[in-house]
Each structure stands twice: as structure tokens, then as C-alpha cells.
Amino acid sequence: MEGMSVENKHKIVVAVDESEESMHALSWCLSNLISHNSTATLVLLYVKPPPAMYPSFDVAVHMFSTDVITAVEKYGTDLVNSVMQRAEAVYRNFNKVVNVERVIGSGEAKDVICNTVEKLKPDTLVMGSHGYGFLRKALLGSVSEHCAKRVKCPVVIVKHPHDK
């Protein structure tokens, strides 16, 4: 349209967790994908592990279940806050205007990340690589590889400098 400027807003999802690799991926994203005059939205996605399931007929678990559940929930909340504070420290070091949103999911990381990306429809998904070897990847699977195959947007998997 004449006389109107179209602002190009990018949405980038960065999967963050407790690892050094995810913070490195966030730093890489800020350095390489977001310009100084960007109006990008950076979505920090953290996935809490699924809650452990215990059989309801186990008497010992039943007796202590309230205390255990409360402790596990507190630990999960503390972990989320810790990860988000670390991520905040990373993006504060960059002199860039970035709109930051936080999304917390719960469940299997690969499923939650893929479902969130499908819902948010970002331009890019950025993930760190833990650099696991062939055998460990074969046994445990790779969250980043799973997401790269399943999501529709481009996926950037950032290797940590110590990975060879």
C-alpha cells in the first residue's frame, strides 16, 4: 500500500534449559539472528520434565505423597525461575531492543517444543546441542533432531564451542 511501511516482525523461539548449551544457543541467537534495529520477539521456551507417576496402591508413597508432591512442585518452580534468570542475564548483555516472552511447558521436551512451535508459528526455532555421541543418541534420542524433522519452520541447532 502506498504511504505505509510494513514492519517486519520476526518471532524466534529459543528452547532453554539448565544446560550451558542452551544458554550458548540463546547468546548465538542474539548475536546472529537479531539486528540492533530489530523488532523481533524472542520466545524463551522452557519445558519442565513430566511428573513421576507412582502407583496409587503403594502405602508408603500414599502416606508421604502430599509432602513429596509439594517438594517436587517447589523444586520445579525454583528450576524454572533459575533458568529464566540465567536467560535474562544473557539477553541483558546485548544492546538490542527485543520483546521477550516466556513460555513454560510440561512433559516430554521433544513433544512440548514441537507442539509449542506449531501453535506459535515462529519464523525460527533455535536449540542448543548437547553433543551426545552416536550411542547415547541412539539410546536416548535427540530432542533437537526430532524437532528439526517435525516442525515446519527453519531450525537452527547451535553447537557449543567445546563440541568437536
CORDAJO-V711796 format. One record per helix or strand of 2 or more residues. SS is the DSSP state (H for helix, E for strand). FROM is the first residue (numbers start at 1). TO is the last residue. If there is no record, write none. Layout:
# CORDAJO-V711796
((SS,FROM,TO) (SS,FROM,TO))
This chain:
# CORDAJO-V711796
((E,11,16) (H,20,32) (E,41,48) (H,59,92) (E,99,106) (H,109,120) (E,124,129) (H,134,140) (H,143,150) (E,154,159))
